Amino acid sequence: MHLHTHIVDRTRSWQVGELMEQCGAVGQALLQPVAAASMEGASLALDAKQIANFHENGFVAHPAISTAGEAARLHSLLDGLLESKAGFHEGAQFDMLNGDDLRVRSTSVQICDPENYEPRLRHTLFRTNALAIAKQLLGPGAQPIFSHAIFKPAHYGAPTPWHQDDAFHADFDYPQISVWMPLQDVTTTNGCMHFIPGSHRGELLAHRCYNHDPHANALECFADIELSNAVACPLLAGGCTIHTGRTLHYASGNETDAGRWAYIVAFYLPPRRRRVQAVPWFDLTRTAKMARRRAWLRRGGFLVHWWRTEFSNRLRRALGG
């Protein structure tokens, strides 16, 4: 039996994370693909009522996809990435709303695929249980496509505008769900999620750059939205919401004395490339993070990107993950 297979067979993914914390940099690099391949064995499952509510409303909340202890650990790891500006020069860390204007303070910071900068995020109870839920809702072929973490600073953390995730990938046609976990308790005063029930059954609505600013990284829906039936989803740390790519959603701002982190993993079925509809909002976008991303790729970042994606995916398939 190969060493990788032995580890994957006998160790849960979050236990690989604990093992990696005890290793040096070389050990962490070697165990990183193993951790990705070991996202299996979760015991969490949605019940029939939760699944029915998800399909009816386009979202559902679950009280505990992880533990408060793990949420606190992830909070600390993401604080470190925020402080070090990890991924900034790759275009992976940016302010969602102000277009990385250094003259103004950041009000909503996003880190894309934070696992690329902190491997211990790859192998958690959260990700393992999220994958199990994705396979329940999408089918056994569900696989992670993207993750991101969003930080709203204390007192002035800005709301995330109403939008549909499908607006970010309208060139592709595929089912998608996002699993959103707060790393501290969340309410309407510090940034919990809000949803419009049933909005997933409609078409992709018109979006634009936030506040008409082509330098902003966020999109906002500007169609007429009936907000009177919006549902807020306060949660304890380690709970989660799950929503489809078509569901209209929003997160409130942070008025409290502590920063708010949310960690999100999106899952999908392999896409069919098809222009669903015209997406003029992308034609107008000119963000600083896009420019940083292009420059990083030209400097050789495309090789790093290949290692992180294609190589890891092939290794995971070879290991049966």
Backbone bond lengths (Angstrom), bond angles and torsions (degrees), N, CA, C in turn:
res aa  C-N    CA-C-N  psi(-1)  N-CA   C-N-CA  omega(-1)  CA-C   N-CA-C  phi
1 M - - - 1.471 - - 1.528 109.10 -
2 H 1.362 116.28 134.91 1.456 120.25 179.60 1.522 109.97 -72.59
3 L 1.338 115.70 151.62 1.457 120.35 -177.96 1.521 111.29 -58.82
4 H 1.361 117.72 -45.05 1.461 119.99 -179.11 1.519 110.59 -58.25
5 T 1.337 116.21 -46.85 1.455 120.34 -178.30 1.520 110.53 -62.76
6 H 1.333 116.85 -40.27 1.461 120.95 179.57 1.532 110.31 -60.63
7 I 1.334 116.18 -44.19 1.460 119.39 -179.42 1.518 110.40 -65.54
8 V 1.325 117.55 -45.71 1.455 120.79 -178.54 1.521 110.76 -62.77
9 D 1.330 117.46 -40.29 1.450 120.30 -177.53 1.521 112.49 -68.86
10 R 1.327 117.97 -30.74 1.452 120.34 -170.62 1.535 113.80 -108.24
11 T 1.292 117.10 -4.84 1.455 119.59 -173.36 1.522 110.25 -130.35
12 R 1.319 116.66 128.07 1.451 121.29 173.33 1.526 108.97 -68.41
13 S 1.322 115.84 156.64 1.461 118.79 -174.05 1.514 111.75 -62.88
14 W 1.345 118.45 -38.00 1.452 118.20 -178.90 1.533 111.31 -73.15
15 Q 1.333 117.65 -21.62 1.453 120.12 174.18 1.527 110.70 -74.47
16 V 1.336 116.62 -33.38 1.462 119.29 171.86 1.522 109.19 -59.53
17 G 1.338 117.02 -38.31 1.455 120.47 177.95 1.507 112.05 -59.95
18 E 1.325 116.47 -44.23 1.455 119.56 178.56 1.530 110.59 -64.08
19 L 1.341 116.99 -38.45 1.457 120.83 178.09 1.521 111.02 -63.19
20 M 1.342 116.11 -41.77 1.461 119.78 -178.55 1.521 111.74 -65.03
21 E 1.337 116.72 -31.61 1.453 119.23 179.15 1.525 111.17 -63.14
22 Q 1.342 116.89 -24.21 1.446 121.48 -179.00 1.539 112.03 -90.00
23 C 1.336 115.74 -5.35 1.466 120.18 -177.04 1.523 110.40 -98.85
24 G 1.298 115.56 161.60 1.442 120.27 172.12 1.515 111.18 -80.49
25 A 1.336 115.80 -170.95 1.465 120.42 -176.87 1.522 111.58 -62.40
26 V 1.339 117.39 -39.35 1.463 119.98 -179.45 1.529 110.28 -65.51
27 G 1.331 116.57 -44.84 1.458 119.74 178.78 1.505 112.06 -62.16
28 Q 1.327 117.20 -38.52 1.460 120.18 178.64 1.517 110.73 -65.13
29 A 1.329 117.85 -41.24 1.462 120.19 179.49 1.522 111.41 -63.38
30 L 1.350 117.03 -38.85 1.458 120.43 -179.18 1.520 111.68 -71.22
31 L 1.329 116.89 -34.50 1.457 120.05 -175.94 1.523 112.86 -85.96
32 Q 1.324 117.73 -11.86 1.457 119.71 -176.09 1.528 112.82 -58.69
33 P 1.353 121.28 -48.67 1.464 119.30 177.58 1.521 112.52 -65.33
34 V 1.338 116.82 -32.58 1.459 119.76 177.85 1.514 110.37 -63.44
35 A 1.329 115.81 -40.88 1.457 119.52 179.33 1.521 111.22 -62.60
36 A 1.332 116.73 -41.51 1.461 119.78 178.65 1.517 111.00 -63.34
37 A 1.332 116.56 -36.79 1.466 120.41 -178.64 1.517 112.56 -75.43
38 S 1.328 117.58 -13.74 1.454 120.03 -173.72 1.517 113.26 -100.28
39 M 1.339 118.43 16.21 1.454 121.04 176.91 1.518 109.57 -75.09
40 E 1.310 116.68 74.99 1.450 121.40 -177.18 1.510 109.12 -152.13
41 G 1.314 116.41 173.75 1.449 121.18 172.28 1.513 114.81 81.01
42 A 1.330 119.54 16.47 1.453 120.11 -179.35 1.519 110.92 -72.66
43 S 1.321 115.67 149.43 1.462 120.05 178.18 1.521 112.26 -100.33
44 L 1.346 117.75 -11.80 1.452 120.98 -176.03 1.527 110.84 -73.12
45 A 1.319 115.73 137.61 1.466 120.98 176.27 1.524 108.45 -148.22
46 L 1.326 116.42 144.24 1.456 120.80 172.47 1.520 109.28 -73.86
47 D 1.323 116.51 145.54 1.465 118.88 176.40 1.523 109.61 -86.47
48 A 1.313 116.24 174.77 1.467 121.40 -174.08 1.523 111.34 -61.53
49 K 1.332 117.27 -37.38 1.466 119.99 -179.91 1.516 110.88 -67.52
50 Q 1.324 117.63 -41.25 1.463 120.59 178.78 1.517 111.35 -64.47
51 I 1.321 116.90 -40.28 1.466 120.14 178.78 1.524 110.30 -64.93
52 A 1.326 116.70 -42.16 1.464 120.48 178.69 1.525 110.67 -63.36
53 N 1.326 117.41 -42.30 1.466 120.98 178.22 1.523 111.21 -63.52
54 F 1.335 116.98 -38.70 1.456 120.33 178.43 1.527 110.74 -60.91
55 H 1.315 117.07 -47.84 1.466 119.86 -177.89 1.528 111.55 -70.65
56 E 1.309 117.68 -30.08 1.464 120.97 179.69 1.527 111.81 -75.99
57 N 1.319 116.91 -44.02 1.457 121.24 -171.79 1.525 114.39 -102.55
58 G 1.331 117.11 -18.90 1.463 120.27 -177.27 1.509 113.21 89.05
59 F 1.323 117.56 2.89 1.459 121.82 177.52 1.519 108.79 -160.15
60 V 1.319 115.56 162.34 1.464 121.72 173.79 1.524 107.02 -156.49
61 A 1.324 115.87 150.84 1.459 121.47 176.49 1.521 109.60 -108.21
62 H 1.320 116.02 146.41 1.463 121.61 175.25 1.529 107.47 -128.15
63 P 1.327 118.39 134.78 1.469 119.41 -172.84 1.519 115.32 -70.93
64 A 1.336 118.31 -23.03 1.477 118.44 -174.71 1.514 110.56 -157.00
65 I 1.337 116.18 96.32 1.468 120.04 173.08 1.519 109.90 -92.65
66 S 1.327 116.30 -17.53 1.457 122.33 177.94 1.523 107.60 -142.76
67 T 1.310 116.42 -164.14 1.458 121.39 179.83 1.521 109.90 -112.00
68 A 1.318 115.67 159.09 1.459 119.72 176.58 1.521 110.43 -62.61
69 G 1.337 116.72 -34.64 1.454 120.34 178.68 1.508 112.52 -64.20
70 E 1.341 116.74 -44.55 1.458 118.74 178.27 1.520 110.45 -66.86
71 A 1.333 117.57 -39.37 1.458 119.83 178.30 1.524 110.82 -58.61
72 A 1.329 117.22 -41.27 1.468 120.71 178.87 1.531 110.52 -65.26
73 R 1.324 116.61 -38.74 1.479 119.91 179.05 1.522 110.77 -65.24
74 L 1.324 117.38 -43.46 1.461 120.81 179.10 1.531 110.63 -66.30
75 H 1.325 116.73 -37.46 1.467 121.54 176.39 1.526 109.72 -55.84
76 S 1.329 116.24 -46.06 1.468 120.92 -179.21 1.527 111.32 -65.29
77 L 1.338 116.84 -41.85 1.465 119.72 179.49 1.528 111.15 -63.80
78 L 1.311 117.33 -41.24 1.460 120.13 -179.51 1.520 111.35 -71.50
79 D 1.324 117.67 -33.20 1.468 119.65 173.35 1.530 110.53 -56.41
80 G 1.334 116.09 -40.51 1.455 120.07 178.98 1.520 112.42 -64.54
81 L 1.337 116.74 -40.27 1.465 120.09 178.45 1.523 110.97 -66.72
82 L 1.321 116.49 -38.16 1.460 120.08 178.83 1.523 110.65 -64.51
83 E 1.317 115.95 -45.26 1.468 120.30 -177.69 1.522 111.87 -65.01
84 S 1.330 116.92 -37.10 1.470 120.45 -178.82 1.518 112.94 -86.36
85 K 1.342 117.36 -2.24 1.470 122.93 -176.78 1.526 110.83 55.55
86 A 1.315 115.99 39.43 1.468 121.33 -179.84 1.522 110.40 -57.09
87 G 1.329 116.19 132.49 1.455 122.00 177.86 1.513 115.25 81.75
88 F 1.323 118.70 -2.33 1.467 120.41 -175.89 1.523 111.25 -59.91
89 H 1.326 116.91 -46.13 1.469 119.86 -176.28 1.533 112.31 -72.85
90 E 1.318 117.17 -13.22 1.467 120.94 174.43 1.525 111.71 -91.81
91 G 1.323 117.44 -1.47 1.451 120.91 -175.30 1.511 112.86 77.92
92 A 1.335 116.82 19.14 1.464 120.65 -176.96 1.519 112.85 -99.71
93 Q 1.323 118.69 -13.91 1.470 121.54 173.66 1.521 107.93 -122.82
94 F 1.331 115.37 129.77 1.462 119.29 -174.21 1.518 109.47 -164.42
95 D 1.305 115.22 162.31 1.456 120.29 171.94 1.524 108.55 -84.40
96 M 1.316 116.15 130.83 1.458 120.29 -174.85 1.526 112.48 -69.35
97 L 1.333 117.37 -29.41 1.453 119.49 -166.94 1.522 114.56 -111.04
98 N 1.344 118.59 -32.74 1.467 117.91 -172.90 1.520 113.44 -99.00
99 G 1.344 117.89 6.03 1.462 120.31 176.64 1.513 113.83 67.71
100 D 1.348 116.61 28.37 1.470 121.25 179.65 1.524 112.13 60.86
101 D 1.314 117.03 31.90 1.459 121.33 175.43 1.527 107.45 -72.70
102 L 1.320 116.65 108.62 1.461 121.33 -175.35 1.522 112.86 -69.68
103 R 1.326 117.21 -7.84 1.458 119.91 179.73 1.528 111.69 -82.04
104 V 1.312 116.94 -14.20 1.464 120.75 -179.69 1.524 108.53 -122.25
105 R 1.311 116.56 155.69 1.453 120.74 -177.96 1.525 110.10 -75.82
106 S 1.312 115.21 149.89 1.467 120.96 179.37 1.521 109.54 -74.51
107 T 1.320 116.10 135.21 1.464 120.66 -178.49 1.522 112.82 -115.15
108 S 1.332 117.60 -12.04 1.464 120.64 179.28 1.527 107.60 -162.24
109 V 1.323 116.19 97.96 1.467 121.54 -173.80 1.520 109.79 -97.84
110 Q 1.307 115.61 133.65 1.452 121.26 177.19 1.534 109.60 -116.96
111 I 1.336 115.56 138.24 1.458 122.28 171.80 1.519 107.20 -118.26
112 C 1.320 116.93 116.38 1.463 121.94 -179.06 1.524 110.14 -84.64
113 D 1.324 115.43 136.45 1.463 122.03 179.80 1.527 111.14 44.16
114 P 1.334 117.56 60.77 1.470 119.76 -176.00 1.523 113.23 -63.12
115 E 1.336 117.42 -16.67 1.469 120.45 178.15 1.525 111.28 -62.28
116 N 1.334 117.17 -24.38 1.463 120.34 178.59 1.525 111.84 -64.65
117 Y 1.324 116.56 -22.10 1.464 120.69 -176.01 1.534 112.20 -113.62
118 E 1.322 116.38 -10.90 1.456 121.46 176.65 1.528 107.75 -144.28
119 P 1.365 117.33 91.19 1.464 120.63 -173.51 1.526 114.60 -58.55
120 R 1.329 118.11 -23.09 1.456 119.48 -179.68 1.524 112.72 -66.55
121 L 1.321 117.19 -13.89 1.464 120.44 176.01 1.530 112.58 -76.60
122 R 1.324 117.26 -14.17 1.469 120.47 -175.88 1.522 113.05 -75.38
123 H 1.279 118.75 -21.16 1.457 121.48 -167.15 1.513 108.98 -132.88
124 T 1.302 114.54 79.66 1.450 122.03 -176.61 1.523 109.48 -128.54
125 L 1.300 114.29 159.68 1.466 119.87 173.39 1.525 110.38 -59.76
126 F 1.324 116.76 -37.07 1.458 120.70 178.27 1.521 111.80 -57.83
127 R 1.328 117.58 -52.98 1.462 120.36 -177.10 1.526 110.98 -65.24
128 T 1.320 116.59 -37.07 1.460 119.76 -179.74 1.520 110.81 -65.17
129 N 1.322 117.04 -46.72 1.456 120.34 178.57 1.527 111.98 -68.63
130 A 1.334 116.71 -34.85 1.466 119.74 177.54 1.524 110.97 -62.29
131 L 1.336 116.70 -41.05 1.460 119.62 177.32 1.523 111.18 -63.75
132 A 1.319 117.41 -39.75 1.462 120.28 178.36 1.523 110.90 -61.53
133 I 1.323 117.23 -41.79 1.464 121.14 178.07 1.526 110.47 -66.24
134 A 1.338 116.76 -41.67 1.469 120.04 179.09 1.522 111.03 -59.83
135 K 1.324 117.63 -40.12 1.458 120.18 178.66 1.523 111.02 -67.63
136 Q 1.327 117.83 -31.84 1.461 120.55 174.74 1.522 111.35 -64.75
137 L 1.335 116.32 -43.98 1.454 120.47 -171.56 1.521 113.51 -87.71
138 L 1.327 117.65 -33.20 1.460 121.43 -177.10 1.523 113.14 -103.90
139 G 1.327 116.91 -24.19 1.456 120.68 -175.41 1.506 111.13 115.98
140 P 1.330 117.08 169.70 1.466 121.12 -174.50 1.526 114.39 -64.37
141 G 1.333 117.59 -18.27 1.460 120.15 179.37 1.512 114.37 -82.69
142 A 1.322 118.27 1.01 1.463 121.06 -178.23 1.522 110.63 -61.47
143 Q 1.321 115.34 140.31 1.462 120.48 179.58 1.519 109.41 -146.55
144 P 1.346 117.44 151.29 1.467 119.21 179.08 1.524 110.81 -68.28
145 I 1.317 115.43 139.30 1.463 120.44 179.38 1.517 111.89 -116.12
146 F 1.322 117.36 -27.78 1.462 119.45 -169.59 1.525 108.30 -165.77
147 S 1.308 115.77 147.93 1.461 119.81 171.33 1.514 108.63 -140.20
148 H 1.303 115.91 157.68 1.456 119.90 174.85 1.524 109.26 -159.62
149 A 1.304 115.11 157.62 1.459 122.12 177.33 1.521 107.30 -124.07
150 I 1.337 115.72 139.89 1.462 121.01 -176.47 1.526 108.78 -124.21
151 F 1.324 114.94 127.85 1.463 121.47 -179.81 1.520 109.66 -113.29
152 K 1.333 115.23 127.43 1.461 121.99 173.73 1.526 107.59 -112.81
153 P 1.322 118.11 112.30 1.463 120.07 -176.63 1.523 112.53 -64.81
154 A 1.330 114.84 158.33 1.465 120.67 179.20 1.523 110.65 -59.88
155 H 1.333 115.04 143.69 1.467 125.08 172.07 1.527 114.56 75.20
156 Y 1.321 118.95 -39.90 1.464 119.46 -174.76 1.528 113.30 -128.82
157 G 1.324 117.83 17.00 1.459 119.58 175.14 1.520 110.65 -61.12
158 A 1.313 116.19 128.22 1.469 120.67 -171.79 1.524 111.91 -83.85
159 P 1.319 117.46 152.49 1.473 120.34 172.93 1.526 111.03 -64.88
160 T 1.319 115.53 149.72 1.464 121.68 170.16 1.515 107.06 -87.68
161 P 1.328 119.64 123.94 1.467 120.64 -173.80 1.521 112.27 -66.16
162 W 1.321 115.55 157.29 1.459 121.65 176.29 1.527 109.50 -59.52
163 H 1.322 116.60 132.72 1.462 120.19 179.82 1.527 109.88 -163.96
164 Q 1.319 115.32 169.96 1.460 123.81 171.77 1.529 107.69 -115.63
165 D 1.312 117.61 132.98 1.468 120.06 -179.00 1.519 112.24 -61.39
166 D 1.326 117.44 -29.30 1.466 120.33 179.60 1.523 111.95 -60.26
167 A 1.324 117.86 -21.20 1.468 120.29 179.81 1.522 111.79 -65.84
168 F 1.332 117.86 -18.96 1.456 121.19 -178.87 1.525 112.73 -86.89
169 H 1.320 117.76 -10.48 1.471 119.26 -179.57 1.528 110.68 -144.09
170 A 1.311 115.42 50.19 1.462 119.49 -175.96 1.521 113.05 -70.04
171 D 1.342 118.24 -10.98 1.460 120.72 175.56 1.528 112.09 -76.56
172 F 1.325 116.92 -12.93 1.457 121.08 -176.73 1.528 109.75 -119.95
173 D 1.306 114.49 145.04 1.459 120.69 -179.83 1.520 107.87 -114.28
174 Y 1.320 117.86 105.90 1.455 120.52 178.15 1.526 110.70 -159.14
175 P 1.324 116.26 148.31 1.466 119.83 174.15 1.522 109.52 -69.33
176 Q 1.321 116.17 139.81 1.456 121.24 -179.24 1.514 109.65 -143.45
177 I 1.320 116.37 144.86 1.456 121.36 167.74 1.524 108.41 -130.11
178 S 1.312 115.73 153.27 1.459 121.70 174.22 1.522 108.71 -121.79
179 V 1.318 114.71 134.98 1.461 121.62 177.55 1.522 106.84 -108.82
180 W 1.331 116.45 116.76 1.472 124.42 -170.11 1.521 108.57 -112.15
181 M 1.338 117.70 116.56 1.461 121.07 -177.91 1.522 110.73 -119.93
182 P 1.333 119.06 125.58 1.462 121.00 174.02 1.527 110.32 -80.32
183 L 1.309 116.20 144.25 1.460 121.05 -179.58 1.523 112.19 -98.80
184 Q 1.315 116.84 8.64 1.452 125.64 169.64 1.529 105.80 -153.03
185 D 1.284 118.97 167.54 1.456 119.98 178.07 1.528 108.86 -59.52
186 V 1.341 116.35 141.91 1.466 120.18 179.12 1.527 110.43 -128.57
187 T 1.325 114.02 142.82 1.462 122.94 175.83 1.529 107.29 -136.30
188 T 1.321 115.46 -171.63 1.465 119.23 178.38 1.525 111.88 -70.33
189 T 1.339 118.08 -11.94 1.463 120.29 -178.19 1.523 113.52 -92.54
190 N 1.340 117.74 -11.33 1.469 117.43 -179.69 1.524 113.71 -134.05
191 G 1.327 118.23 9.88 1.460 117.38 169.26 1.504 116.88 118.48
192 C 1.335 118.44 35.60 1.467 118.51 174.78 1.522 110.21 -74.66
193 M 1.321 115.72 165.51 1.456 121.75 -178.94 1.529 111.00 -80.88
194 H 1.345 115.00 150.22 1.465 123.77 173.29 1.527 107.41 -130.44
195 F 1.324 116.52 144.88 1.461 121.65 -177.93 1.524 110.72 -134.98
196 I 1.347 115.47 155.20 1.464 122.48 170.92 1.521 107.40 -102.73
197 P 1.327 118.38 107.21 1.473 119.83 -177.11 1.526 111.46 -59.36
198 G 1.315 115.82 136.24 1.453 121.87 176.60 1.506 115.40 81.66
199 S 1.348 118.07 -4.38 1.463 119.79 -177.47 1.516 112.42 -68.04
200 H 1.321 117.84 -15.85 1.469 121.11 179.85 1.517 112.36 -72.95
201 R 1.335 116.66 -14.09 1.464 119.17 -178.20 1.528 112.82 -86.06
202 G 1.311 117.38 -6.16 1.452 121.05 -179.95 1.511 112.56 -94.53
203 E 1.319 115.14 -169.03 1.459 121.51 179.85 1.529 110.17 -84.71
204 L 1.308 115.32 167.56 1.453 120.31 171.15 1.519 107.56 -68.07
205 L 1.335 115.44 124.17 1.459 120.83 -175.41 1.530 110.77 -87.31
206 A 1.316 115.86 167.99 1.460 121.60 -179.28 1.530 109.87 -70.24
207 H 1.318 116.12 134.03 1.450 123.03 177.11 1.524 109.34 -124.42
208 R 1.315 114.73 166.72 1.462 120.77 175.28 1.523 108.35 -151.78
209 C 1.322 116.31 168.01 1.453 119.59 173.96 1.526 109.30 -61.52
210 Y 1.310 115.83 143.44 1.461 120.31 -176.59 1.526 110.63 -56.01
211 N 1.327 114.99 129.72 1.463 122.59 176.63 1.528 112.21 57.71
212 H 1.336 116.12 29.21 1.474 122.70 -179.83 1.526 112.29 62.92
213 D 1.307 118.80 18.22 1.458 122.18 -174.82 1.524 109.39 -99.64
214 P 1.333 119.63 110.96 1.476 121.21 -178.63 1.523 113.30 -66.15
215 H 1.336 117.37 -11.69 1.462 120.89 178.51 1.526 112.13 -91.31
216 A 1.314 117.86 -9.00 1.465 120.94 178.90 1.523 109.41 -75.67
217 N 1.322 116.10 146.98 1.463 120.99 -178.84 1.519 113.22 -90.21
218 A 1.308 117.50 -14.03 1.465 121.12 -178.35 1.528 110.83 -94.23
219 L 1.310 114.95 154.51 1.452 122.29 170.44 1.524 108.89 -107.58
220 E 1.321 115.71 153.71 1.455 120.77 173.36 1.520 109.15 -133.70
221 C 1.309 115.64 141.73 1.460 121.01 175.68 1.519 108.36 -79.35
222 F 1.342 117.34 130.59 1.457 119.53 179.41 1.521 112.37 -117.18
223 A 1.323 116.38 15.40 1.460 119.68 171.86 1.525 109.26 -74.01
224 D 1.311 116.27 164.20 1.464 120.01 176.00 1.528 108.68 -67.80
225 I 1.318 116.70 118.47 1.456 122.38 -178.18 1.520 108.99 -117.37
226 E 1.304 116.61 130.59 1.458 121.67 176.15 1.524 108.13 -86.06
227 L 1.324 116.18 105.69 1.455 121.04 -174.29 1.520 113.45 -93.44
228 S 1.321 117.52 -3.55 1.463 119.03 -175.37 1.528 112.46 -66.02
229 N 1.327 117.40 -24.81 1.469 119.46 179.56 1.526 112.72 -103.93
230 A 1.351 117.51 16.70 1.461 120.39 178.14 1.529 109.80 -63.33
231 V 1.332 115.67 142.32 1.459 122.16 -177.43 1.526 109.22 -114.46
232 A 1.338 116.24 122.50 1.462 121.49 174.38 1.520 109.41 -86.31
233 C 1.339 116.20 145.92 1.467 121.42 -176.98 1.529 110.63 -126.72
234 P 1.334 117.36 77.52 1.472 118.85 173.66 1.526 110.10 -65.88
235 L 1.324 116.32 145.99 1.463 121.48 -175.66 1.520 110.35 -144.41
236 L 1.330 115.38 155.75 1.449 120.99 167.24 1.523 109.02 -83.51
237 A 1.316 117.13 159.46 1.462 121.32 177.06 1.525 109.53 -56.38
238 G 1.337 116.09 131.48 1.462 120.71 -178.37 1.509 114.23 92.50
239 G 1.327 118.32 -6.26 1.462 120.87 170.14 1.516 109.32 -79.38
240 C 1.318 117.58 -175.13 1.470 118.69 179.10 1.515 110.99 -160.61
241 T 1.319 114.22 158.89 1.456 121.80 163.52 1.522 107.83 -116.19
242 I 1.326 115.21 152.43 1.462 122.20 176.57 1.522 106.96 -127.28
243 H 1.332 117.73 130.23 1.461 119.53 179.62 1.522 110.44 -141.22
244 T 1.322 116.03 160.39 1.458 121.48 179.37 1.524 109.84 -83.73
245 G 1.325 115.71 168.67 1.451 120.69 178.64 1.515 113.62 -70.25
246 R 1.321 117.64 -15.71 1.461 121.86 -178.08 1.532 112.38 -99.90
247 T 1.317 118.26 -8.41 1.461 121.76 -175.46 1.525 111.10 -75.12
248 L 1.316 117.53 127.13 1.457 121.36 175.48 1.528 109.69 -68.66
249 H 1.334 116.25 130.92 1.456 119.49 -179.70 1.522 110.89 -148.92
250 Y 1.326 113.66 166.72 1.467 123.40 -171.94 1.514 106.69 -157.26
251 A 1.327 117.26 150.76 1.460 120.99 171.28 1.516 108.53 -126.55
252 S 1.313 116.00 133.12 1.459 120.70 -176.49 1.526 111.08 -70.54
253 G 1.318 116.23 167.47 1.451 121.61 178.62 1.521 111.70 -77.15
254 N 1.309 115.03 177.22 1.461 120.93 -178.05 1.525 109.74 -113.87
255 E 1.326 115.08 109.87 1.462 121.03 179.33 1.526 112.06 -102.84
256 T 1.314 117.98 2.63 1.460 121.39 -171.51 1.521 111.66 -90.58
257 D 1.337 115.70 -178.91 1.458 121.35 -176.19 1.525 113.76 -86.70
258 A 1.316 118.11 -1.64 1.468 121.38 -177.64 1.521 109.97 -126.68
259 G 1.337 116.94 148.64 1.457 121.16 177.06 1.518 111.45 -66.95
260 R 1.328 115.81 155.77 1.462 121.35 -179.81 1.505 110.74 -119.70
261 W 1.346 116.35 123.25 1.460 122.44 173.76 1.523 109.96 -108.09
262 A 1.316 115.45 140.71 1.466 122.29 166.57 1.520 107.62 -129.55
263 Y 1.320 115.81 140.05 1.464 122.16 -178.82 1.519 106.69 -119.78
264 I 1.327 116.64 125.26 1.462 121.80 -171.55 1.521 109.79 -126.62
265 V 1.327 116.01 134.10 1.463 121.46 173.08 1.520 107.75 -122.79
266 A 1.332 116.57 129.80 1.464 122.31 179.07 1.522 109.41 -104.93
267 F 1.329 115.69 142.10 1.463 123.06 179.50 1.522 108.81 -125.85
268 Y 1.339 115.59 153.53 1.456 119.63 -177.64 1.521 109.56 -151.83
269 L 1.318 114.09 170.27 1.455 122.41 165.71 1.520 107.29 -101.60
270 P 1.337 119.12 148.56 1.472 120.71 -176.40 1.526 111.44 -48.41
271 P 1.332 116.58 132.01 1.461 120.64 -171.45 1.524 113.93 -82.30
272 R 1.317 113.10 160.03 1.457 121.22 166.76 1.523 106.22 -108.45
273 R 1.323 116.03 124.11 1.461 118.05 -178.74 1.518 108.60 -73.65
274 R 1.314 114.54 117.81 1.463 119.87 -178.44 1.521 107.83 -158.87
275 R 1.293 117.03 131.36 1.455 120.39 175.60 1.515 108.17 -71.93
276 V 1.310 115.39 108.95 1.453 120.10 -178.00 1.520 109.66 -72.23
277 Q 1.310 116.13 -45.14 1.454 121.41 176.72 1.518 107.59 -165.04
278 A 1.319 116.33 167.70 1.452 120.01 179.87 1.523 110.10 -63.68
279 V 1.309 116.20 142.04 1.465 120.73 -178.36 1.525 108.86 -128.71
280 P 1.318 117.41 73.09 1.468 119.97 -175.52 1.514 113.35 -64.11
281 W 1.346 118.07 -19.92 1.461 119.25 -179.06 1.527 112.40 -62.97
282 F 1.344 117.70 -28.07 1.454 119.83 177.66 1.523 112.14 -77.13
283 D 1.318 116.78 -29.43 1.456 119.91 179.63 1.533 111.73 -66.05
284 L 1.317 116.71 -22.03 1.458 120.97 -176.76 1.521 113.36 -97.82
285 T 1.324 116.65 -9.83 1.463 120.11 -173.29 1.521 111.53 -75.58
286 R 1.330 116.63 130.69 1.457 122.99 178.37 1.528 108.15 -140.80
287 T 1.316 117.16 76.89 1.460 119.64 -172.19 1.522 111.76 -98.92
288 A 1.331 115.42 154.23 1.463 121.51 178.20 1.519 111.24 -65.59
289 K 1.319 117.47 -35.92 1.468 119.07 -178.69 1.520 111.03 -68.30
290 M 1.343 118.59 -31.26 1.461 120.99 174.75 1.521 110.62 -65.05
291 A 1.328 116.50 -40.70 1.465 119.91 178.88 1.524 110.74 -65.50
292 R 1.339 116.82 -41.18 1.464 119.67 178.42 1.528 110.55 -64.87
293 R 1.308 116.48 -38.31 1.464 120.59 179.78 1.524 110.95 -63.48
294 R 1.333 117.44 -46.29 1.469 121.03 179.86 1.522 110.88 -62.05
295 A 1.333 116.54 -41.86 1.464 119.81 -179.75 1.529 110.67 -65.32
296 W 1.315 117.56 -39.88 1.470 121.11 179.30 1.525 110.97 -64.93
297 L 1.320 117.51 -41.95 1.467 120.92 178.49 1.522 110.61 -62.57
298 R 1.338 116.90 -41.08 1.466 120.33 179.70 1.519 111.87 -65.52
299 R 1.317 117.66 -29.76 1.464 121.29 -179.50 1.526 112.56 -81.76
300 G 1.303 118.18 7.38 1.454 121.45 179.73 1.506 114.11 111.41
301 G 1.311 116.90 1.12 1.457 120.25 -179.82 1.514 113.65 -63.01
302 F 1.349 117.09 -20.96 1.463 119.47 179.53 1.523 110.89 -62.14
303 L 1.340 117.72 -30.22 1.469 120.32 177.35 1.521 110.64 -69.54
304 V 1.317 116.62 -40.67 1.463 120.39 176.36 1.527 109.76 -63.72
305 H 1.325 115.97 -42.20 1.466 120.13 179.19 1.525 110.69 -61.06
306 W 1.330 116.93 -42.02 1.465 120.27 178.79 1.520 110.53 -62.68
307 W 1.322 117.12 -42.74 1.466 120.44 -179.88 1.525 110.39 -61.66
308 R 1.324 116.02 -42.20 1.459 120.01 -176.41 1.518 112.59 -70.17
309 T 1.328 117.02 -28.70 1.462 119.64 -172.58 1.527 111.78 -108.83
310 E 1.314 117.27 -72.63 1.451 119.85 -172.36 1.527 112.45 -63.37
311 F 1.330 117.64 -47.12 1.461 120.16 -177.80 1.525 110.67 -63.69
312 S 1.329 116.37 -45.58 1.461 119.45 -179.17 1.519 111.10 -63.73
313 N 1.330 116.86 -39.42 1.468 120.09 179.09 1.523 111.08 -64.30
314 R 1.332 116.35 -41.53 1.475 119.26 179.56 1.530 111.00 -66.44
315 L 1.326 116.52 -39.98 1.461 119.75 178.29 1.519 110.63 -64.79
316 R 1.329 116.36 -40.93 1.462 119.88 179.78 1.524 110.73 -62.41
317 R 1.343 116.07 -42.30 1.464 118.04 178.61 1.524 111.30 -65.84
318 A 1.343 116.16 -38.05 1.472 119.26 179.77 1.523 111.76 -65.29
319 L 1.340 115.87 -31.35 1.457 120.27 179.55 1.519 112.68 -86.94
320 G 1.328 115.29 -0.44 1.458 119.18 178.18 1.504 113.54 82.27
321 G 1.360 116.90 17.77 1.453 120.19 -178.67 1.502 111.26 -82.83
